[in-house]
């Protein structure tokens, strides 16, 4: 799978999490310390993101980084 496809699918999952929490992009941006434009570009798959950004988003929504990247949670991880 190409990087562009990975980021696009991750963006869809991030958007889904944001919508599940009923947050606007502006609210999410403040929540995770990014700009609303950056959130839009990530959700649209137009922009990649660093490991630290991935971690901040995953932590904010209470999911693992693996969920954002693959759509699956690793059940073997210790809390």
N, CA, C and O atoms as a printed pandas DataFrame, in Angstrom:
     atom_number atom_name residue_name chain_id  residue_number  x_coord  y_coord  z_coord
0              1         N          UNK        A               1    0.849   -1.169    0.000
1              2        CA          UNK        A               1    0.000    0.000    0.000
2              3         C          UNK        A               1    0.904    1.245    0.000
3              4         O          UNK        A               1    1.906    1.295    0.712
4              5         N          UNK        A               2    0.543    2.214   -0.784
5              6        CA          UNK        A               2    1.317    3.448   -0.889
6              7         C          UNK        A               2    1.031    4.370    0.290
7              8         O          UNK        A               2   -0.026    4.292    0.916
8              9         N          UNK        A               3    1.992    5.244    0.581
9             10        CA          UNK        A               3    1.839    6.188    1.690
10            11         C          UNK        A               3    0.574    7.018    1.548
11            12         O          UNK        A               3   -0.132    7.251    2.529
12            13         N          UNK        A               4    0.282    7.468    0.324
13            14        CA          UNK        A               4   -0.900    8.303    0.106
14            15         C          UNK        A               4   -2.172    7.578    0.525
15            16         O          UNK        A               4   -3.069    8.181    1.115
16            17         N          UNK        A               5   -2.251    6.288    0.222
17            18        CA          UNK        A               5   -3.425    5.498    0.588
18            19         C          UNK        A               5   -3.512    5.308    2.099
19            20         O          UNK        A               5   -4.597    5.358    2.678
20            21         N          UNK        A               6   -2.375    5.094    2.722
21            22        CA          UNK        A               6   -2.344    4.914    4.176
22            23         C          UNK        A               6   -2.846    6.181    4.862
23            24         O          UNK        A               6   -3.681    6.115    5.764
24            25         N          UNK        A               7   -2.335    7.337    4.432
25            26        CA          UNK        A               7   -2.756    8.605    5.050
26            27         C          UNK        A               7   -4.213    8.920    4.760
27            28         O          UNK        A               7   -4.903    9.481    5.611
28            29         N          UNK        A               8   -4.689    8.571    3.583
29            30        CA          UNK        A               8   -6.096    8.832    3.256
30            31         C          UNK        A               8   -7.010    8.003    4.154
31            32         O          UNK        A               8   -7.987    8.524    4.691
32            33         N          UNK        A               9   -6.700    6.716    4.321
33            34        CA          UNK        A               9   -7.511    5.850    5.181
34            35         C          UNK        A               9   -7.428    6.292    6.642
35            36         O          UNK        A               9   -8.431    6.274    7.354
36            37         N          UNK        A              10   -6.239    6.687    7.085
37            38        CA          UNK        A              10   -6.093    7.187    8.454
38            39         C          UNK        A              10   -6.913    8.459    8.641
39            40         O          UNK        A              10   -7.530    8.653    9.688
40            41         N          UNK        A              11   -6.922    9.312    7.645
41            42        CA          UNK        A              11   -7.698   10.545    7.703
42            43         C          UNK        A              11   -9.181   10.281    7.854
43            44         O          UNK        A              11   -9.870   10.985    8.592
44            45         N          UNK        A              12   -9.674    9.272    7.160
45            46        CA          UNK        A              12  -11.088    8.899    7.278
46            47         C          UNK        A              12  -11.392    8.441    8.706
47            48         O          UNK        A              12  -12.429    8.797    9.267
48            49         N          UNK        A              13  -10.492    7.655    9.291
49            50        CA          UNK        A              13  -10.708    7.196   10.675
50            51         C          UNK        A              13  -10.646    8.365   11.655
51            52         O          UNK        A              13  -11.431    8.423   12.601
52            53         N          UNK        A              14   -9.720    9.295   11.434
53            54        CA          UNK        A              14   -9.621   10.462   12.306
54            55         C          UNK        A              14  -10.891   11.299   12.206
55            56         O          UNK        A              14  -11.415   11.755   13.223
56            57         N          UNK        A              15  -11.382   11.502   11.004
57            58        CA          UNK        A              15  -12.626   12.258   10.828
58            59         C          UNK        A              15  -13.779   11.548   11.534
59            60         O          UNK        A              15  -14.614   12.193   12.168
60            61         N          UNK        A              16  -13.822   10.230   11.422
61            62        CA          UNK        A              16  -14.868    9.465   12.097
62            63         C          UNK        A              16  -14.817    9.633   13.610
63            64         O          UNK        A              16  -15.854    9.773   14.258
64            65         N          UNK        A              17  -13.611    9.620   14.173
65            66        CA          UNK        A              17  -13.465    9.832   15.610
66            67         C          UNK        A              17  -13.937   11.224   15.995
67            68         O          UNK        A              17  -14.654   11.392   16.981
68            69         N          UNK        A              18  -13.539   12.215   15.224
69            70        CA          UNK        A              18  -13.943   13.598   15.511
70            71         C          UNK        A              18  -15.460   13.729   15.489
71            72         O          UNK        A              18  -16.048   14.355   16.371
72            73         N          UNK        A              19  -16.091   13.140   14.481
73            74        CA          UNK        A              19  -17.545   13.221   14.356
74            75         C          UNK        A              19  -18.242   12.440   15.469
75            76         O          UNK        A              19  -19.285   12.867   15.965
76            77         N          UNK        A              20  -17.674   11.302   15.863
77            78        CA          UNK        A              20  -18.251   10.512   16.948
78            79         C          UNK        A              20  -18.244   11.307   18.246
79            80         O          UNK        A              20  -19.146   11.157   19.070
80            81         N          UNK        A              21  -17.249   12.139   18.434
81            82        CA          UNK        A              21  -17.154   12.997   19.615
82            83         C          UNK        A              21  -17.915   14.303   19.412
83            84         O          UNK        A              21  -17.929   15.152   20.305
84            85         N          UNK        A              22  -18.546   14.477   18.256
85            86        CA          UNK        A              22  -19.314   15.690   17.927
86            87         C          UNK        A              22  -18.475   16.962   18.048
87            88         O          UNK        A              22  -18.926   17.975   18.583
88            89         N          UNK        A              23  -17.244   16.885   17.538
89            90        CA          UNK        A              23  -16.356   18.039   17.564
90            91         C          UNK        A              23  -16.259   18.671   16.175
91            92         O          UNK        A              23  -16.263   17.971   15.163
92            93         N          UNK        A              24  -16.172   19.982   16.139
93            94        CA          UNK        A              24  -15.845   20.653   14.886
94            95         C          UNK        A              24  -14.338   20.499   14.675
95            96         O          UNK        A              24  -13.617   20.088   15.584
96            97         N          UNK        A              25  -13.877   20.825   13.494
97            98        CA          UNK        A              25  -12.430   20.781   13.255
98            99         C          UNK        A              25  -11.715   21.782   14.168
99           100         O          UNK        A              25  -10.620   21.510   14.661
100          101         N          UNK        A              26  -12.332   22.918   14.383
101          102        CA          UNK        A              26  -11.729   23.936   15.243
102          103         C          UNK        A              26  -11.598   23.434   16.677
103          104         O          UNK        A              26  -10.575   23.656   17.325
104          105         N          UNK        A              27  -12.632   22.758   17.172
105          106        CA          UNK        A              27  -12.582   22.213   18.529
106          107         C          UNK        A              27  -11.526   21.118   18.637
107          108         O          UNK        A              27  -10.779   21.061   19.614
108          109         N          UNK        A              28  -11.468   20.254   17.635
109          110        CA          UNK        A              28  -10.469   19.193   17.649
110          111         C          UNK        A              28   -9.070   19.783   17.582
111          112         O          UNK        A              28   -8.163   19.324   18.276
112          113         N          UNK        A              29   -8.897   20.794   16.749
113          114        CA          UNK        A              29   -7.588   21.431   16.600
114          115         C          UNK        A              29   -7.096   21.947   17.947
115          116         O          UNK        A              29   -5.932   21.761   18.302
116          117         N          UNK        A              30   -7.978   22.590   18.690
117          118        CA          UNK        A              30   -7.617   23.102   20.011
118          119         C          UNK        A              30   -7.327   21.946   20.965
119          120         O          UNK        A              30   -6.403   22.016   21.775
120          121         N          UNK        A              31   -8.114   20.893   20.863
121          122        CA          UNK        A              31   -8.003   19.706   21.707
122          123         C          UNK        A              31   -6.632   19.040   21.561
123          124         O          UNK        A              31   -6.043   18.602   22.550
124          125         N          UNK        A              32   -6.122   18.965   20.313
125          126        CA          UNK        A              32   -4.857   18.249   20.061
126          127         C          UNK        A              32   -3.684   19.168   19.735
127          128         O          UNK        A              32   -2.574   18.686   19.509
128          129         N          UNK        A              33   -3.908   20.480   19.705
129          130        CA          UNK        A              33   -2.807   21.411   19.499
130          131         C          UNK        A              33   -2.361   21.568   18.058
131          132         O          UNK        A              33   -1.173   21.749   17.791
132          133         N          UNK        A              34   -3.304   21.502   17.126
133          134        CA          UNK        A              34   -3.018   21.710   15.710
134          135         C          UNK        A              34   -3.941   22.795   15.178
135          136         O          UNK        A              34   -4.859   23.229   15.875
136          137         N          UNK        A              35   -3.704   23.236   13.950
137          138        CA          UNK        A              35   -4.624   24.191   13.343
138          139         C          UNK        A              35   -5.793   23.439   12.706
139          140         O          UNK        A              35   -5.676   22.267   12.349
140          141         N          UNK        A              36   -6.919   24.136   12.573
141          142        CA          UNK        A              36   -8.087   23.530   11.925
142          143         C          UNK        A              36   -7.760   23.167   10.476
143          144         O          UNK        A              36   -8.238   22.152    9.970
144          145         N          UNK        A              37   -6.957   23.980    9.814
145          146        CA          UNK        A              37   -6.558   23.683    8.428
146          147         C          UNK        A              37   -5.745   22.393    8.370
147          148         O          UNK        A              37   -5.933   21.575    7.469
148          149         N          UNK        A              38   -4.845   22.216    9.329
149          150        CA          UNK        A              38   -4.040   20.994    9.372
150          151         C          UNK        A              38   -4.937   19.775    9.584
151          152         O          UNK        A              38   -4.741   18.740    8.947
152          153         N          UNK        A              39   -5.916   19.895   10.476
153          154        CA          UNK        A              39   -6.871   18.803   10.697
154          155         C          UNK        A              39   -7.599   18.479    9.402
155          156         O          UNK        A              39   -7.743   17.309    9.050
156          157         N          UNK        A              40   -8.063   19.511    8.682
157          158        CA          UNK        A              40   -8.756   19.303    7.410
158          159         C          UNK        A              40   -7.858   18.551    6.435
159          160         O          UNK        A              40   -8.302   17.598    5.794
160          161         N          UNK        A              41   -6.613   18.966    6.318
161          162        CA          UNK        A              41   -5.694   18.329    5.364
162          163         C          UNK        A              41   -5.398   16.887    5.746
163          164         O          UNK        A              41   -5.261   16.032    4.871
164          165         N          UNK        A              42   -5.297   16.607    7.036
165          166        CA          UNK        A              42   -5.093   15.222    7.488
166          167         C          UNK        A              42   -6.326   14.383    7.161
167          168         O          UNK        A              42   -6.204   13.291    6.606
168          169         N          UNK        A              43   -7.513   14.886    7.504
169          170        CA          UNK        A              43   -8.745   14.135    7.248
170          171         C          UNK        A              43   -8.952   13.883    5.758
171          172         O          UNK        A              43   -9.475   12.837    5.373
172          173         N          UNK        A              44   -8.554   14.816    4.933
173          174        CA          UNK        A              44   -8.716   14.672    3.482
174          175         C          UNK        A              44   -7.631   13.799    2.871
175          176         O          UNK        A              44   -7.695   13.475    1.685
176          177         N          UNK        A              45   -6.639   13.414    3.661
177          178        CA          UNK        A              45   -5.544   12.603    3.137
178          179         C          UNK        A              45   -4.562   13.404    2.316
179          180         O          UNK        A              45   -3.754   12.830    1.586
180          181         N          UNK        A              46   -4.616   14.707    2.421
181          182        CA          UNK        A              46   -3.727   15.582    1.643
182          183         C          UNK        A              46   -2.383   15.802    2.317
183          184         O          UNK        A              46   -1.412   16.197    1.671
184          185         N          UNK        A              47   -2.332   15.546    3.604
185          186        CA          UNK        A              47   -1.110   15.805    4.354
186          187         C          UNK        A              47   -0.843   14.635    5.281
187          188         O          UNK        A              47   -1.748   14.124    5.941
188          189         N          UNK        A              48    0.405   14.223    5.319
189          190        CA          UNK        A              48    0.814   13.199    6.267
190          191         C          UNK        A              48    0.953   13.818    7.644
191          192         O          UNK        A              48    0.658   14.999    7.833
192          193         N          UNK        A              49    1.397   13.031    8.598
193          194        CA          UNK        A              49    1.554   13.547    9.947
194          195         C          UNK        A              49    2.688   12.809   10.631
195          196         O          UNK        A              49    3.026   11.677   10.287
196          197         N          UNK        A              50    3.260   13.486   11.608
197          198        CA          UNK        A              50    4.386   12.921   12.345
198          199         C          UNK        A              50    3.888   11.906   13.375
199          200         O          UNK        A              50    2.694   11.800   13.658
200          201         N          UNK        A              51    4.846   11.174   13.917
201          202        CA          UNK        A              51    4.510   10.218   14.978
202          203         C          UNK        A              51    3.954   10.946   16.195
203          204         O          UNK        A              51    3.045   10.440   16.853
204          205         N          UNK        A              52    4.483   12.120   16.501
205          206        CA          UNK        A              52    3.983   12.852   17.675
206          207         C          UNK        A              52    2.555   13.346   17.444
207          208         O          UNK        A              52    1.750   13.356   18.375
208          209         N          UNK        A              53    2.233   13.756   16.220
209          210        CA          UNK        A              53    0.859   14.160   15.901
210          211         C          UNK        A              53   -0.071   12.966   15.994
211          212         O          UNK        A              53   -1.160   13.071   16.557
212          213         N          UNK        A              54    0.341   11.844   15.454
213          214        CA          UNK        A              54   -0.447   10.614   15.540
214          215         C          UNK        A              54   -0.717   10.271   17.007
215          216         O          UNK        A              54   -1.845    9.950   17.381
216          217         N          UNK        A              55    0.316   10.341   17.821
217          218        CA          UNK        A              55    0.173   10.018   19.240
218          219         C          UNK        A              55   -0.797   10.981   19.935
219          220         O          UNK        A              55   -1.649   10.546   20.710
220          221         N          UNK        A              56   -0.675   12.272   19.665
221          222        CA          UNK        A              56   -1.566   13.255   20.298
222          223         C          UNK        A              56   -3.020   13.011   19.919
223          224         O          UNK        A              56   -3.908   13.093   20.768
224          225         N          UNK        A              57   -3.265   12.710   18.640
225          226        CA          UNK        A              57   -4.641   12.465   18.192
226          227         C          UNK        A              57   -5.183   11.184   18.829
227          228         O          UNK        A              57   -6.298   11.167   19.351
228          229         N          UNK        A              58   -4.394   10.122   18.783
229          230        CA          UNK        A              58   -4.841    8.848   19.357
230          231         C          UNK        A              58   -5.119    8.980   20.849
231          232         O          UNK        A              58   -6.138    8.492   21.337
232          233         N          UNK        A              59   -4.229    9.631   21.566
233          234        CA          UNK        A              59   -4.394    9.806   23.006
234          235         C          UNK        A              59   -5.626   10.649   23.315
235          236         O          UNK        A              59   -6.372   10.343   24.245
236          237         N          UNK        A              60   -5.840   11.701   22.544
237          238        CA          UNK        A              60   -6.993   12.582   22.773
238          239         C          UNK        A              60   -8.309   11.827   22.637
239          240         O          UNK        A              60   -9.266   12.108   23.359
240          241         N          UNK        A              61   -8.359   10.869   21.712
241          242        CA          UNK        A              61   -9.593   10.126   21.477
242          243         C          UNK        A              61   -9.632    8.775   22.186
243          244         O          UNK        A              61  -10.603    8.031   22.050
244          245         N          UNK        A              62   -8.592    8.460   22.933
245          246        CA          UNK        A              62   -8.589    7.224   23.712
246          247         C          UNK        A              62   -8.486    5.962   22.872
247          248         O          UNK        A              62   -9.024    4.918   23.239
248          249         N          UNK        A              63   -7.793    6.059   21.743
249          250        CA          UNK        A              63   -7.571    4.887   20.895
250          251         C          UNK        A              63   -6.072    4.694   20.725
251          252         O          UNK        A              63   -5.281    5.583   21.039
252          253         N          UNK        A              64   -5.694    3.531   20.229
253          254        CA          UNK        A              64   -4.292    3.282   19.949
254          255         C          UNK        A              64   -3.900    3.844   18.592
255          256         O          UNK        A              64   -4.736    4.021   17.706
256          257         N          UNK        A              65   -2.628    4.117   18.451
257          258        CA          UNK        A              65   -2.114    4.583   17.160
258          259         C          UNK        A              65   -2.385    3.551   16.066
259          260         O          UNK        A              65   -2.603    3.908   14.909
260          261         N          UNK        A              66   -2.371    2.282   16.437
261          262        CA          UNK        A              66   -2.634    1.219   15.475
262          263         C          UNK        A              66   -4.051    1.326   14.907
263          264         O          UNK        A              66   -4.271    1.008   13.738
264          265         N          UNK        A              67   -5.007    1.768   15.716
265          266        CA          UNK        A              67   -6.365    1.930   15.199
266          267         C          UNK        A              67   -6.395    2.999   14.106
267          268         O          UNK        A              67   -6.997    2.800   13.051
268          269         N          UNK        A              68   -5.756    4.109   14.361
269          270        CA          UNK        A              68   -5.758    5.187   13.363
270          271         C          UNK        A              68   -5.067    4.735   12.083
271          272         O          UNK        A              68   -5.538    5.041   10.988
272          273         N          UNK        A              69   -3.971    4.020   12.204
273          274        CA          UNK        A              69   -3.202    3.633   11.016
274          275         C          UNK        A              69   -3.790    2.422   10.282
275          276         O          UNK        A              69   -3.692    2.338    9.058
276          277         N          UNK        A              70   -4.400    1.483   11.020
277          278        CA          UNK        A              70   -4.857    0.243   10.366
278          279         C          UNK        A              70   -6.346   -0.033   10.516
279          280         O          UNK        A              70   -6.905   -0.849    9.783
280          281         N          UNK        A              71   -6.986    0.639   11.459
281          282        CA          UNK        A              71   -8.390    0.362   11.730
282          283         C          UNK        A              71   -8.581   -0.760   12.725
283          284         O          UNK        A              71   -9.715   -1.139   13.019
284          285         N          UNK        A              72   -7.484   -1.302   13.253
285          286        CA          UNK        A              72   -7.554   -2.407   14.206
286          287         C          UNK        A              72   -6.843   -2.010   15.484
287          288         O          UNK        A              72   -5.838   -1.299   15.454
288          289         N          UNK        A              73   -7.369   -2.472   16.604
289          290        CA          UNK        A              73   -6.717   -2.267   17.898
290          291         C          UNK        A              73   -5.910   -3.513   18.223
291          292         O          UNK        A              73   -6.366   -4.629   17.977
292          293         N          UNK        A              74   -4.731   -3.334   18.766
293          294        CA          UNK        A              74   -3.914   -4.456   19.209
294          295         C          UNK        A              74   -4.362   -4.852   20.608
295          296         O          UNK        A              74   -4.109   -4.132   21.573
296          297         N          UNK        A              75   -5.023   -5.986   20.715
297          298        CA          UNK        A              75   -5.569   -6.432   21.991
298          299         C          UNK        A              75   -4.473   -6.932   22.940
299          300         O          UNK        A              75   -4.740   -7.157   24.121
300          301         N          UNK        A              76   -3.246   -7.107   22.442
301          302        CA          UNK        A              76   -2.182   -7.653   23.265
302          303         C          UNK        A              76   -1.377   -6.569   23.982
303          304         O          UNK        A              76   -0.458   -6.889   24.735
304          305         N          UNK        A              77   -1.702   -5.301   23.765
305          306        CA          UNK        A              77   -0.968   -4.233   24.412
306          307         C          UNK        A              77   -1.404   -4.082   25.865
307          308         O          UNK        A              77   -2.581   -4.226   26.195
308          309         N          UNK        A              78   -0.440   -3.793   26.716
309          310        CA          UNK        A              78   -0.752   -3.540   28.116
310          311         C          UNK        A              78   -1.144   -2.080   28.253
311          312         O          UNK        A              78   -0.592   -1.216   27.573
312          313         N          UNK        A              79   -2.097   -1.805   29.132
313          314        CA          UNK        A              79   -2.541   -0.426   29.349
314          315         C          UNK        A              79   -1.570    0.338   30.190
315          316         O          UNK        A              79   -1.789    1.516   30.470
